[in-house]
Amino acid sequence: MTFAVNAEGLRKRFRGTAALDGFDLAVPEGSVCGLLGPNGAGKTTAVRILATLLRPDGGRAQVAGLDVVRQAEQVRHRIGLIGQHTAVDEVLSGRENLVMFGRLHHLGRAAARRRAEELLARFGLEDAGGKPVKDYSGGMRRRLDLAAGMILSPAVLFLDEPTTGLDPRGRGEVWDAVRGLVATGCTVLLTTQYLEEADRLASKVVVVDAGRAVAEGTPDELKSALGDDRVDVVLRDADQVQAAAAVLDHVGAAPPEIDREAQRVSVPVRDRAGALAEIVRALEAAGLTAEDVTLRRPTLDEVFLHLTGTTREETAA
């Protein structure tokens, strides 16, 4: 297998504090890899080193087969980097922005115009190409930002929380655009605070904590590693939530989790079919009314909490 990104034992300290402490990463060509971790875990530091914006204190890394320290300038010609905030000019039109970026990348005028038209078509912005970017929706701006990062058809594209602040429709538009990039052979490394995003986009997820990769695999592999299936019980009456939790405590493989706002109780179980039937019978015997009883796999949220001890909400805060 050929890796577009390969890092071994990366180390970086800031004022005596270790941001990376032996970080390893291997991303196959033509794939999407998601970096997940709580704030301060080292995700951004890792991306900045791989994008040649920081020099590591130790370890080594290659991007597109090039050493990020010894061949930094060559690496920069093979990568694209999209930050959390769009870098396009709101006064210019989408087409003018792409032509400008093409010229900044030393394309001739005619070549820059041709590339702009190609990218507008690829990212579904042909009809909006002549409009000022200030009139674009959030999803359209982000797609234009992705297009700008693809001016030179980079082998590897780094995306730092690409859909932060977008509504569900805008996130869907960006996800479709990222899938389109991968279909052309581009390798994508993204950091994200949306676990659903990693679940939907990434063929490989790396969980980062305290400057190290503490787990990696496909989303399904990480969920399977957590183990037991889950049963969710949604109660009709909020006053019955605590009583239902007591019932599930006798059936589950671990103490139940309670979401009072959703009137939901969740519990891990080992015997899928047997536990589900037992829970239904126990709820009926206790006189509790369930709106819904669902058997499911663990979510990536639960994997994240298990591995880092940090909830998604705490990470976002």
TIVO-513358 format. One record per residue (C-alpha): residue number from 1; x, y, z. Coordinates in nm, 2 decimals. Example, Ala and Ser with C-alpha at 12.3 -4.5 7.8 and 13.67 -1.06 7.14 Angstrom:
// residues 2
<node nr="1" X="1.23" Y="-0.45" Z="0.78"/>
<node nr="2" X="1.37" Y="-0.11" Z="0.71"/>
// end
This chain:
// residues 317
<node nr="1" X="0.00" Y="0.00" Z="0.00"/>
<node nr="2" X="0.12" Y="0.35" Z="-0.09"/>
<node nr="3" X="0.08" Y="0.62" Z="0.17"/>
<node nr="4" X="0.02" Y="0.98" Z="0.07"/>
<node nr="5" X="0.09" Y="1.09" Z="0.43"/>
<node nr="6" X="0.33" Y="0.90" Z="0.66"/>
<node nr="7" X="0.44" Y="1.03" Z="1.00"/>
<node nr="8" X="0.65" Y="0.85" Z="1.26"/>
<node nr="9" X="0.72" Y="0.96" Z="1.62"/>
<node nr="10" X="0.65" Y="1.33" Z="1.56"/>
<node nr="11" X="0.73" Y="1.55" Z="1.86"/>
<node nr="12" X="0.66" Y="1.92" Z="1.92"/>
<node nr="13" X="0.68" Y="2.12" Z="2.24"/>
<node nr="14" X="0.57" Y="2.48" Z="2.30"/>
<node nr="15" X="0.71" Y="2.65" Z="2.61"/>
<node nr="16" X="0.78" Y="2.31" Z="2.77"/>
<node nr="17" X="0.44" Y="2.16" Z="2.70"/>
<node nr="18" X="0.42" Y="1.87" Z="2.46"/>
<node nr="19" X="0.18" Y="1.93" Z="2.18"/>
<node nr="20" X="0.29" Y="1.61" Z="2.00"/>
<node nr="21" X="0.45" Y="1.33" Z="2.19"/>
<node nr="22" X="0.53" Y="1.05" Z="1.94"/>
<node nr="23" X="0.25" Y="1.10" Z="1.69"/>
<node nr="24" X="0.22" Y="0.83" Z="1.42"/>
<node nr="25" X="0.00" Y="0.85" Z="1.11"/>
<node nr="26" X="-0.03" Y="0.66" Z="0.78"/>
<node nr="27" X="-0.29" Y="0.77" Z="0.52"/>
<node nr="28" X="-0.33" Y="0.56" Z="0.21"/>
<node nr="29" X="-0.34" Y="0.74" Z="-0.13"/>
<node nr="30" X="-0.69" Y="0.84" Z="-0.25"/>
<node nr="31" X="-0.86" Y="0.82" Z="0.08"/>
<node nr="32" X="-1.02" Y="1.04" Z="0.35"/>
<node nr="33" X="-0.87" Y="1.03" Z="0.69"/>
<node nr="34" X="-1.03" Y="1.21" Z="0.98"/>
<node nr="35" X="-0.84" Y="1.33" Z="1.28"/>
<node nr="36" X="-1.06" Y="1.34" Z="1.60"/>
<node nr="37" X="-0.96" Y="1.45" Z="1.95"/>
<node nr="38" X="-1.04" Y="1.70" Z="2.23"/>
<node nr="39" X="-0.91" Y="2.06" Z="2.21"/>
<node nr="40" X="-0.54" Y="2.06" Z="2.28"/>
<node nr="41" X="-0.49" Y="1.70" Z="2.16"/>
<node nr="42" X="-0.24" Y="1.80" Z="1.89"/>
<node nr="43" X="-0.45" Y="1.77" Z="1.58"/>
<node nr="44" X="-0.38" Y="2.12" Z="1.45"/>
<node nr="45" X="-0.01" Y="2.10" Z="1.54"/>
<node nr="46" X="0.01" Y="1.77" Z="1.34"/>
<node nr="47" X="-0.15" Y="1.93" Z="1.03"/>
<node nr="48" X="0.07" Y="2.24" Z="1.05"/>
<node nr="49" X="0.38" Y="2.02" Z="1.06"/>
<node nr="50" X="0.26" Y="1.80" Z="0.77"/>
<node nr="51" X="0.18" Y="2.12" Z="0.57"/>
<node nr="52" X="0.53" Y="2.25" Z="0.64"/>
<node nr="53" X="0.41" Y="2.55" Z="0.85"/>
<node nr="54" X="0.60" Y="2.41" Z="1.16"/>
<node nr="55" X="0.92" Y="2.22" Z="1.20"/>
<node nr="56" X="0.89" Y="1.92" Z="1.43"/>
<node nr="57" X="1.13" Y="1.88" Z="1.73"/>
<node nr="58" X="1.16" Y="1.51" Z="1.66"/>
<node nr="59" X="1.04" Y="1.23" Z="1.44"/>
<node nr="60" X="0.99" Y="1.23" Z="1.06"/>
<node nr="61" X="0.71" Y="1.28" Z="0.81"/>
<node nr="62" X="0.66" Y="1.25" Z="0.44"/>
<node nr="63" X="0.38" Y="1.39" Z="0.23"/>
<node nr="64" X="0.34" Y="1.28" Z="-0.13"/>
<node nr="65" X="0.66" Y="1.09" Z="-0.09"/>
<node nr="66" X="0.86" Y="1.41" Z="0.01"/>
<node nr="67" X="1.02" Y="1.49" Z="0.35"/>
<node nr="68" X="0.84" Y="1.78" Z="0.51"/>
<node nr="69" X="1.16" Y="1.92" Z="0.66"/>
<node nr="70" X="1.43" Y="1.86" Z="0.39"/>
<node nr="71" X="1.19" Y="1.90" Z="0.09"/>
<node nr="72" X="0.95" Y="2.15" Z="0.23"/>
<node nr="73" X="0.93" Y="2.37" Z="-0.08"/>
<node nr="74" X="0.85" Y="2.07" Z="-0.30"/>
<node nr="75" X="0.59" Y="1.95" Z="-0.05"/>
<node nr="76" X="0.41" Y="2.29" Z="-0.08"/>
<node nr="77" X="0.37" Y="2.24" Z="-0.45"/>
<node nr="78" X="0.19" Y="1.90" Z="-0.39"/>
<node nr="79" X="-0.06" Y="2.01" Z="-0.12"/>
<node nr="80" X="-0.36" Y="2.23" Z="-0.06"/>
<node nr="81" X="-0.46" Y="2.37" Z="0.28"/>
<node nr="82" X="-0.81" Y="2.49" Z="0.37"/>
<node nr="83" X="-0.84" Y="2.66" Z="0.71"/>
<node nr="84" X="-1.15" Y="2.71" Z="0.92"/>
<node nr="85" X="-1.23" Y="3.04" Z="0.77"/>
<node nr="86" X="-1.29" Y="3.10" Z="0.40"/>
<node nr="87" X="-1.00" Y="3.28" Z="0.22"/>
<node nr="88" X="-1.20" Y="3.42" Z="-0.08"/>
<node nr="89" X="-1.27" Y="3.78" Z="-0.15"/>
<node nr="90" X="-1.64" Y="3.87" Z="-0.10"/>
<node nr="91" X="-1.64" Y="4.17" Z="-0.34"/>
<node nr="92" X="-1.51" Y="3.96" Z="-0.63"/>
<node nr="93" X="-1.72" Y="3.71" Z="-0.82"/>
<node nr="94" X="-1.65" Y="3.34" Z="-0.78"/>
<node nr="95" X="-1.49" Y="3.33" Z="-1.12"/>
<node nr="96" X="-1.27" Y="3.63" Z="-1.04"/>
<node nr="97" X="-1.16" Y="3.47" Z="-0.72"/>
<node nr="98" X="-1.04" Y="3.16" Z="-0.89"/>
<node nr="99" X="-0.87" Y="3.35" Z="-1.17"/>
<node nr="100" X="-0.69" Y="3.55" Z="-0.90"/>
<node nr="101" X="-0.58" Y="3.24" Z="-0.71"/>
<node nr="102" X="-0.46" Y="3.09" Z="-1.04"/>
<node nr="103" X="-0.25" Y="3.40" Z="-1.11"/>
<node nr="104" X="-0.11" Y="3.38" Z="-0.75"/>
<node nr="105" X="0.00" Y="3.02" Z="-0.83"/>
<node nr="106" X="0.19" Y="3.16" Z="-1.14"/>
<node nr="107" X="-0.06" Y="3.04" Z="-1.40"/>
<node nr="108" X="-0.08" Y="3.25" Z="-1.72"/>
<node nr="109" X="-0.40" Y="3.45" Z="-1.78"/>
<node nr="110" X="-0.55" Y="3.21" Z="-2.02"/>
<node nr="111" X="-0.46" Y="2.91" Z="-1.81"/>
<node nr="112" X="-0.60" Y="3.07" Z="-1.50"/>
<node nr="113" X="-0.93" Y="3.14" Z="-1.68"/>
<node nr="114" X="-0.95" Y="2.78" Z="-1.81"/>
<node nr="115" X="-0.88" Y="2.64" Z="-1.46"/>
<node nr="116" X="-1.14" Y="2.87" Z="-1.31"/>
<node nr="117" X="-1.41" Y="2.74" Z="-1.55"/>
<node nr="118" X="-1.31" Y="2.38" Z="-1.48"/>
<node nr="119" X="-1.34" Y="2.43" Z="-1.11"/>
<node nr="120" X="-1.67" Y="2.62" Z="-1.12"/>
<node nr="121" X="-1.81" Y="2.32" Z="-1.31"/>
<node nr="122" X="-1.66" Y="2.06" Z="-1.08"/>
<node nr="123" X="-1.80" Y="2.23" Z="-0.77"/>
<node nr="124" X="-2.14" Y="2.31" Z="-0.91"/>
<node nr="125" X="-2.09" Y="2.68" Z="-0.92"/>
<node nr="126" X="-2.12" Y="2.76" Z="-1.29"/>
<node nr="127" X="-2.45" Y="2.95" Z="-1.26"/>
<node nr="128" X="-2.31" Y="3.15" Z="-0.96"/>
<node nr="129" X="-1.97" Y="3.21" Z="-1.11"/>
<node nr="130" X="-2.04" Y="3.57" Z="-1.22"/>
<node nr="131" X="-2.20" Y="3.67" Z="-0.89"/>
<node nr="132" X="-2.02" Y="3.85" Z="-0.60"/>
<node nr="133" X="-1.92" Y="3.60" Z="-0.33"/>
<node nr="134" X="-2.10" Y="3.82" Z="-0.07"/>
<node nr="135" X="-2.43" Y="3.69" Z="-0.23"/>
<node nr="136" X="-2.32" Y="3.32" Z="-0.18"/>
<node nr="137" X="-2.47" Y="3.09" Z="0.08"/>
<node nr="138" X="-2.23" Y="2.95" Z="0.34"/>
<node nr="139" X="-2.21" Y="2.62" Z="0.16"/>
<node nr="140" X="-2.14" Y="2.79" Z="-0.17"/>
<node nr="141" X="-1.86" Y="2.99" Z="-0.02"/>
<node nr="142" X="-1.70" Y="2.68" Z="0.13"/>
<node nr="143" X="-1.72" Y="2.50" Z="-0.20"/>
<node nr="144" X="-1.55" Y="2.80" Z="-0.37"/>
<node nr="145" X="-1.29" Y="2.78" Z="-0.10"/>
<node nr="146" X="-1.23" Y="2.42" Z="-0.18"/>
<node nr="147" X="-1.21" Y="2.50" Z="-0.54"/>
<node nr="148" X="-0.94" Y="2.77" Z="-0.47"/>
<node nr="149" X="-0.74" Y="2.50" Z="-0.28"/>
<node nr="150" X="-0.76" Y="2.28" Z="-0.59"/>
<node nr="151" X="-0.61" Y="2.53" Z="-0.84"/>
<node nr="152" X="-0.29" Y="2.32" Z="-0.88"/>
<node nr="153" X="-0.47" Y="1.98" Z="-0.84"/>
<node nr="154" X="-0.28" Y="1.89" Z="-0.52"/>
<node nr="155" X="-0.20" Y="1.53" Z="-0.43"/>
<node nr="156" X="-0.30" Y="1.59" Z="-0.07"/>
<node nr="157" X="-0.56" Y="1.83" Z="0.07"/>
<node nr="158" X="-0.56" Y="1.93" Z="0.43"/>
<node nr="159" X="-0.90" Y="2.05" Z="0.56"/>
<node nr="160" X="-0.92" Y="2.20" Z="0.91"/>
<node nr="161" X="-1.28" Y="2.17" Z="1.03"/>
<node nr="162" X="-1.43" Y="2.24" Z="0.68"/>
<node nr="163" X="-1.80" Y="2.27" Z="0.78"/>
<node nr="164" X="-1.78" Y="2.46" Z="1.11"/>
<node nr="165" X="-2.07" Y="2.71" Z="1.13"/>
<node nr="166" X="-2.26" Y="2.57" Z="0.83"/>
<node nr="167" X="-2.62" Y="2.45" Z="0.84"/>
<node nr="168" X="-2.70" Y="2.09" Z="0.76"/>
<node nr="169" X="-2.76" Y="2.17" Z="0.39"/>
<node nr="170" X="-2.43" Y="2.36" Z="0.37"/>
<node nr="171" X="-2.25" Y="2.07" Z="0.53"/>
<node nr="172" X="-2.41" Y="1.82" Z="0.29"/>
<node nr="173" X="-2.29" Y="2.04" Z="-0.01"/>
<node nr="174" X="-1.93" Y="2.04" Z="0.13"/>
<node nr="175" X="-1.94" Y="1.66" Z="0.19"/>
<node nr="176" X="-2.05" Y="1.60" Z="-0.16"/>
<node nr="177" X="-1.76" Y="1.82" Z="-0.28"/>
<node nr="178" X="-1.51" Y="1.64" Z="-0.07"/>
<node nr="179" X="-1.63" Y="1.30" Z="-0.21"/>
<node nr="180" X="-1.59" Y="1.44" Z="-0.56"/>
<node nr="181" X="-1.23" Y="1.53" Z="-0.48"/>
<node nr="182" X="-1.14" Y="1.19" Z="-0.36"/>
<node nr="183" X="-1.30" Y="1.04" Z="-0.67"/>
<node nr="184" X="-1.03" Y="1.22" Z="-0.87"/>
<node nr="185" X="-0.76" Y="1.06" Z="-0.67"/>
<node nr="186" X="-0.69" Y="1.34" Z="-0.42"/>
<node nr="187" X="-0.60" Y="1.23" Z="-0.06"/>
<node nr="188" X="-0.79" Y="1.43" Z="0.21"/>
<node nr="189" X="-0.68" Y="1.47" Z="0.57"/>
<node nr="190" X="-0.94" Y="1.65" Z="0.78"/>
<node nr="191" X="-0.98" Y="1.76" Z="1.13"/>
<node nr="192" X="-1.34" Y="1.79" Z="1.25"/>
<node nr="193" X="-1.54" Y="1.84" Z="1.57"/>
<node nr="194" X="-1.84" Y="1.68" Z="1.40"/>
<node nr="195" X="-1.83" Y="1.31" Z="1.46"/>
<node nr="196" X="-2.10" Y="1.26" Z="1.21"/>
<node nr="197" X="-1.87" Y="1.42" Z="0.95"/>
<node nr="198" X="-1.60" Y="1.17" Z="1.02"/>
<node nr="199" X="-1.85" Y="0.89" Z="1.01"/>
<node nr="200" X="-1.99" Y="1.00" Z="0.68"/>
<node nr="201" X="-1.67" Y="1.09" Z="0.50"/>
<node nr="202" X="-1.37" Y="0.92" Z="0.64"/>
<node nr="203" X="-1.26" Y="0.57" Z="0.54"/>
<node nr="204" X="-1.01" Y="0.59" Z="0.83"/>
<node nr="205" X="-1.04" Y="0.77" Z="1.16"/>
<node nr="206" X="-0.75" Y="0.85" Z="1.39"/>
<node nr="207" X="-0.84" Y="0.95" Z="1.75"/>
<node nr="208" X="-0.57" Y="1.18" Z="1.89"/>
<node nr="209" X="-0.53" Y="1.25" Z="2.26"/>
<node nr="210" X="-0.24" Y="1.41" Z="2.45"/>
<node nr="211" X="-0.02" Y="1.43" Z="2.14"/>
<node nr="212" X="-0.06" Y="1.07" Z="2.04"/>
<node nr="213" X="-0.28" Y="0.86" Z="1.81"/>
<node nr="214" X="-0.46" Y="0.64" Z="2.07"/>
<node nr="215" X="-0.68" Y="0.45" Z="1.82"/>
<node nr="216" X="-0.74" Y="0.42" Z="1.45"/>
<node nr="217" X="-0.95" Y="0.23" Z="1.20"/>
<node nr="218" X="-1.26" Y="0.26" Z="1.00"/>
<node nr="219" X="-1.56" Y="0.41" Z="1.18"/>
<node nr="220" X="-1.72" Y="0.06" Z="1.19"/>
<node nr="221" X="-1.40" Y="-0.10" Z="1.33"/>
<node nr="222" X="-1.38" Y="0.17" Z="1.61"/>
<node nr="223" X="-1.74" Y="0.11" Z="1.70"/>
<node nr="224" X="-1.69" Y="-0.27" Z="1.71"/>
<node nr="225" X="-1.38" Y="-0.22" Z="1.93"/>
<node nr="226" X="-1.61" Y="-0.05" Z="2.19"/>
<node nr="227" X="-1.79" Y="-0.38" Z="2.21"/>
<node nr="228" X="-2.15" Y="-0.42" Z="2.31"/>
<node nr="229" X="-2.46" Y="-0.31" Z="2.11"/>
<node nr="230" X="-2.69" Y="-0.05" Z="2.27"/>
<node nr="231" X="-3.06" Y="-0.05" Z="2.34"/>
<node nr="232" X="-3.23" Y="0.29" Z="2.35"/>
<node nr="233" X="-3.56" Y="0.33" Z="2.53"/>
<node nr="234" X="-3.76" Y="0.65" Z="2.48"/>
<node nr="235" X="-4.03" Y="0.70" Z="2.75"/>
<node nr="236" X="-4.37" Y="0.86" Z="2.68"/>
<node nr="237" X="-4.37" Y="1.02" Z="3.03"/>
<node nr="238" X="-4.06" Y="1.22" Z="3.15"/>
<node nr="239" X="-4.15" Y="1.11" Z="3.51"/>
<node nr="240" X="-4.08" Y="0.75" Z="3.42"/>
<node nr="241" X="-3.72" Y="0.80" Z="3.30"/>
<node nr="242" X="-3.56" Y="0.72" Z="3.64"/>
<node nr="243" X="-3.77" Y="0.41" Z="3.69"/>
<node nr="244" X="-3.68" Y="0.29" Z="3.34"/>
<node nr="245" X="-3.31" Y="0.34" Z="3.41"/>
<node nr="246" X="-3.35" Y="0.12" Z="3.72"/>
<node nr="247" X="-3.51" Y="-0.16" Z="3.51"/>
<node nr="248" X="-3.24" Y="-0.14" Z="3.24"/>
<node nr="249" X="-2.97" Y="-0.15" Z="3.51"/>
<node nr="250" X="-3.06" Y="-0.51" Z="3.58"/>
<node nr="251" X="-3.04" Y="-0.61" Z="3.21"/>
<node nr="252" X="-2.75" Y="-0.41" Z="3.07"/>
<node nr="253" X="-2.38" Y="-0.50" Z="3.06"/>
<node nr="254" X="-2.30" Y="-0.16" Z="3.22"/>
<node nr="255" X="-2.49" Y="0.11" Z="3.40"/>
<node nr="256" X="-2.75" Y="0.29" Z="3.18"/>
<node nr="257" X="-2.70" Y="0.64" Z="3.05"/>
<node nr="258" X="-2.99" Y="0.89" Z="3.09"/>
<node nr="259" X="-3.08" Y="1.18" Z="2.85"/>
<node nr="260" X="-3.36" Y="1.35" Z="3.04"/>
<node nr="261" X="-3.42" Y="1.61" Z="2.77"/>
<node nr="262" X="-3.49" Y="1.34" Z="2.51"/>
<node nr="263" X="-3.66" Y="1.12" Z="2.77"/>
<node nr="264" X="-3.42" Y="0.84" Z="2.67"/>
<node nr="265" X="-3.23" Y="0.57" Z="2.85"/>
<node nr="266" X="-2.95" Y="0.38" Z="2.68"/>
<node nr="267" X="-2.77" Y="0.07" Z="2.80"/>
<node nr="268" X="-2.51" Y="-0.16" Z="2.65"/>
<node nr="269" X="-2.61" Y="-0.52" Z="2.60"/>
<node nr="270" X="-2.43" Y="-0.84" Z="2.50"/>
<node nr="271" X="-2.71" Y="-1.07" Z="2.39"/>
<node nr="272" X="-2.88" Y="-0.86" Z="2.12"/>
<node nr="273" X="-3.21" Y="-1.05" Z="2.07"/>
<node nr="274" X="-3.24" Y="-1.18" Z="2.43"/>
<node nr="275" X="-3.17" Y="-0.85" Z="2.60"/>
<node nr="276" X="-3.42" Y="-0.67" Z="2.37"/>
<node nr="277" X="-3.70" Y="-0.91" Z="2.46"/>
<node nr="278" X="-3.61" Y="-0.90" Z="2.83"/>
<node nr="279" X="-3.61" Y="-0.52" Z="2.84"/>
<node nr="280" X="-3.96" Y="-0.50" Z="2.67"/>
<node nr="281" X="-4.10" Y="-0.76" Z="2.92"/>
<node nr="282" X="-3.94" Y="-0.58" Z="3.22"/>
<node nr="283" X="-4.08" Y="-0.24" Z="3.11"/>
<node nr="284" X="-4.43" Y="-0.39" Z="3.08"/>
<node nr="285" X="-4.40" Y="-0.56" Z="3.42"/>
<node nr="286" X="-4.30" Y="-0.23" Z="3.58"/>
<node nr="287" X="-4.59" Y="-0.05" Z="3.42"/>
<node nr="288" X="-4.37" Y="0.18" Z="3.21"/>
<node nr="289" X="-4.48" Y="0.30" Z="2.86"/>
<node nr="290" X="-4.21" Y="0.32" Z="2.60"/>
<node nr="291" X="-4.26" Y="0.53" Z="2.28"/>
<node nr="292" X="-3.97" Y="0.35" Z="2.11"/>
<node nr="293" X="-3.72" Y="0.07" Z="2.19"/>
<node nr="294" X="-3.43" Y="0.05" Z="1.95"/>
<node nr="295" X="-3.13" Y="-0.19" Z="1.92"/>
<node nr="296" X="-2.83" Y="-0.02" Z="1.76"/>
<node nr="297" X="-2.45" Y="-0.02" Z="1.72"/>
<node nr="298" X="-2.24" Y="0.22" Z="1.93"/>
<node nr="299" X="-2.20" Y="0.56" Z="1.78"/>
<node nr="300" X="-1.87" Y="0.74" Z="1.70"/>
<node nr="301" X="-1.97" Y="0.98" Z="1.98"/>
<node nr="302" X="-1.96" Y="0.70" Z="2.23"/>
<node nr="303" X="-1.63" Y="0.57" Z="2.09"/>
<node nr="304" X="-1.48" Y="0.92" Z="2.13"/>
<node nr="305" X="-1.60" Y="0.95" Z="2.49"/>
<node nr="306" X="-1.46" Y="0.60" Z="2.57"/>
<node nr="307" X="-1.12" Y="0.67" Z="2.42"/>
<node nr="308" X="-1.06" Y="1.03" Z="2.54"/>
<node nr="309" X="-1.30" Y="1.08" Z="2.83"/>
<node nr="310" X="-1.43" Y="1.39" Z="2.66"/>
<node nr="311" X="-1.77" Y="1.45" Z="2.51"/>
<node nr="312" X="-1.82" Y="1.62" Z="2.18"/>
<node nr="313" X="-1.99" Y="1.91" Z="2.36"/>
<node nr="314" X="-1.70" Y="1.96" Z="2.59"/>
<node nr="315" X="-1.46" Y="1.95" Z="2.29"/>
<node nr="316" X="-1.66" Y="2.21" Z="2.11"/>
<node nr="317" X="-1.67" Y="2.43" Z="2.42"/>
// end
